[in-house]
């Protein structure tokens, strides 16, 4: 890896992609098991929602329910929402553990401090499991509080629409509920962006720094805040927003390409028709292999995001804490 020094945004992207290209096989081996576990969770959720609340995957049915009396479909919506929340949280925890393992493999190589094997990186994630779970709990709690701020306006509007519908004003209730849903969606997008920036370096702190869960929680905020230069890109949050957008665009393009087989299968069976009224017709014997192709491609490409996180983490520490000098001193005295 090149000498440690403050990097521009272009250099961070270039170093991240170069490292990923050189080490993609080992990174793939590290992530594949985690990706398969997440797929099993998501597939189970998909089948559960299809069985308990089919309208969630059928636009025509969802539109009809929006016009109907909410008391007829709200009880069915509850279990589906709970299932989604639980699976999303568990998936995030699995991602956090995978991020620690990947960082344990990438960080020593980026800083020329060593070259741990895949097994050693996995062992690091196991040793840090308790702290990772504590960090996960803190981040979820803090995000829940933030979610109240971002989602409360839309939620209150939806509640007002439901109340109007229960009072016999079905048309007005539906209109207000749709407006509320739009506000909820907007608030959710803001919440996701806030979460990504606030906790973007959590795996790196967990893997590299021997801190408690609470100290890691505070440390991630410190590293993702403040200013390191002039202008918008000098703001750490501004740099993160731009970099996350670049890497996310790359992953999105790859995801769209690898997702084409699943879309073709579902399209052939009419599942993508927004006016369909029946349940999903695409057989799982065809859908699952197409989805597994996405999982395998994801295990190969997704480590690029973690490599970017590590390079950005190192850059922040070089700029603010003289990490390059610290590592040079350790190498000289070793």
N, C-alpha and C positions, 0 to 999 in steps of 0.2 A: 504494500500500500504506500501511496505517496506520503511525503513528510506532512506532519500535522501543522496546520496554519489556518487562519480565518478564511472561510470560503464564501464565494458569491453564491447566489441561488443557482446559477447555471452549473457551477462546480459541484455543488451538493448533488444535483440531479445526475451529473456526469459520473461522479465517483460512485454513487449508489448503483446506477445501471451497470457500470463496469464491474463492480464487485459481484453483483448478482449474476452477470453472465459467466464470470469465472467460477463461481461456487454454486451454481443452480442445482446441481445433482444432490449435493449434500443437504442443501436447504430444502429440497423437495422431500428427501428422506425424513428430515426432521418434522416437516409440517403435515405429511400425508395422513398419519394416524389421527392427528387432531382434526383435520378436515373431514375425515370419514366419520368421526364421532359427532361432529357438528351436523353432518348430513343426516345421520340417523335421527338426531333430535328434530331437525327441521322437517324431515319426511314424516315422522310420527305426528308432528303438529299439523302438517298439511292434511293427513288422513283424518285426524281428530276433528279438525274444523269442517272438513267436507261432510263428516257424519253428523256433527252437532249443529252446525249453522251453515248449510250449503250456500245460502245467499251471499256469504262473504267472498265466494269465488265465482259468482254468477251475476254480472251487471244487471241483467233483466230482472232477476228476482230481487236484487238489492233495491232497484228503483221502485218496484211494486211495494216492497215492505216500507220504504220511506213514505209512501202515500197512505199506508194502512195505520190502524190504531197501534201506537207504540206498545201498549200493554200486551199485544199479541206476539211481539218478537223480542222485546227487551229481555225477558227471562232466558231466551235461548242465546242471546248475545253474550250474557255474562260469562258462562263457562269458556266460550271461545276467546274472550278477551283475557281471562285469567291464564289460559293455556299459552297464549301468545306472549304475555308478560314473563311467565316462568321460563319458557324456552329461550326468549331473548336474553334474559339474565344469565342463564346457564351457558348459553353460547358465548356471551361476553367473557364469562369467567374462563372458559376453555381457551378463548382467544388470548386472554391475558397470560395464561400459563404457557401457551405456545409462543407468545411474544418473549417471555423470559428465556425459554429454551433457545429460540433463534438468536436473541441478543447475546446469550452466553457463547454462541458459536461465532457471531459476527464481530462483537466488540474487540476481543483480543487480536483479531486479524486486522481490523481497521487501525488499531493503535500500535500494531506490531509488538504486542505484549505476549503473544503466544498463539497456539493453533490447536485448541481443544477439539476432540473428536465429537461426532454426533452423540455418542453415548454419554460423554462427559457433559455436554450441553443439556441433555435430558436430565441427568442427575442434578444439575444445578436447579432446574425448574422444580424438581421434587424437594430439594432442600429448602427452597424458598416458598413452598406451597402454603404454609401457614401465613406468612407475611402477605403473600399474594391474595389469599382469601380475605385477610383483614383490609387490605387496600381496596379490594373489590367491594366489600361492605361499605366502607367509607365513601367510595365514589358513587355507589348506588344511592346512599342516603343523601349525599349532597346533590346529586342529580334529581332526586325526587323533589327536593325543595326548589330547585331551579325550575323543574317541570311545572310546579304549581304556579309560578310566576308566568311562564310562557304559555301554558295551556288553559289557565283559569278563564280568561276572557271567552275563548271559544267554547269551553265546557259550559260556562254559564249561559251562553247564547243557545246552545243545544238544549239545555235544561228548560230554557224559556220556550223553545219551540215545542218540546214535549208537553209542557204545561198547557200551552194553547191548544194542542191537539186533544188533550184530555178534557178540555173545556168545551169541545165541540167545534173549534175553529181549525178544521183539518188542513185547509189550504194554507192559511197563515202559519200554522204550526210547522208544516212541511218546509215552507220557504225559510222560516227562521232557523229551522234545524239544519238546512243545507248551508245557510250562511255560517252557522256555528261550526259545521264540519270543515268549511274552508278555513276559518280562523284556527281551528284545532290543527289542521294540516300545516298552516303557516307557522304556528307556534312550535310544532314538532320539528320542522326543518331548522328553525333557529336553535332549538334545544340540541339537536344532533350536532350542528356546527359548533356550538359552545362546548359540548362534551368532547368532541374530537380535539379541539385546541387545548382545553383544560387538562386533559389526561393523555395527550399524545405521547408523552415520554414516560408514562408509568412503567412499562415493561423494562425500559432501560435503567431507570432508577432501581427497580426491584432486583434486576440481574447484576448490576455493577456495584451499587452502594449498599453496604451492610447496615441498613437502617430499619427501624421499626415501621409498622404499617402507617402509623400517624405521621412519622417523620417523612416517609415516602410521599404521603398525601400532600404535605406542605412543600416538599422539595419539587414535586411536579409543577405546582403553581409558580414557584420561584423561577424555574427554568423556562416556563412558557410565558413569562410576563416581562415587562420592561422594554428597554430600547438598547440596541447594539450599534446603531448608526443613524445617519440623517434620513429624512423622508419616510414615506409609508413603509418601505421594505426594511427600514431601520427598526421599526417596531417589531418585536418578536412575534406578536400575534399576526401582524401583517405578513411577515415572512412565512409563518406557518400556514396561513390561509392560502397564500400563493403556491407554496410547495405541495400542500395537501391536494389542492385543485389539480396540479400537474400530474402527480402520481395517481390520483383517483381517476383522472381522465384516461390514463394509460390502462389501468385495471378495468375501467368501464368498457373500453373498446374491446379488450380481450374477452371480457365477460359476455359481451354481445355476440361476438363471433362464436365462442364456444357454446353459447346458449341457443344457437340456430337449430341444432338437431331436435332439441326439446320443442321448440316452437313449430317446427315442421310436423312433428308427430302430433302435437295437439291441434294444429291447424287442419291436418288431414281428417281428424275425427270431429271437427266442428267446435272444438272447445274454445277457440279464440273468437267465435262469433258473439258479439255483444248482445244479440237479440235472442240467443238460445234460452230455452226455458227448462231443459232437462239437466240432469246431473252430469258430471264429467264423464265423457265417453271414452277418452283415450285409455287404453289398457296399460296397467302399471308395468307389464312385461316389456313394453316399449319405452315407457316414460323413464323408468328407473335407469336403464343403461345410458340414455341420453343425459340424464342428470349426473350420473357417475362420471361421464366425460367432462362435465363442468367441474366436478370435484377434483379430478386429476389435474386438469389445467389450472385450477385455482391453487393447488398445492405447488405447482411449478412457478406461477407468476406472483402470487400474494407475498412471498418473502421479500419481493422488491420493496414493498411498503415498510417492512420492518428494517431492512437495510437503510432506507432513507431515514427512518427514525433514529437509528444508531448514528449515522453520519451527522445528522442535525444535532443530536445530543452531544457528540464529541465536539462539534463546532461551537456550541454554546459554552461548553466548559473550557475550550481553548481561548475563546474571546473573553470570558469573564473570570476564569480561575487559573489560567496558565497551565492547563492540563499538559500541554506539550512539554513545558519546562519540567513539570513534575515527573513525567514519564522518562524524560531524558536523564534526570538526576538519578532516578531509580535504576536505570540501565547502566549508568556510569559506576554506581556503587555496588552493583550486583557482582 
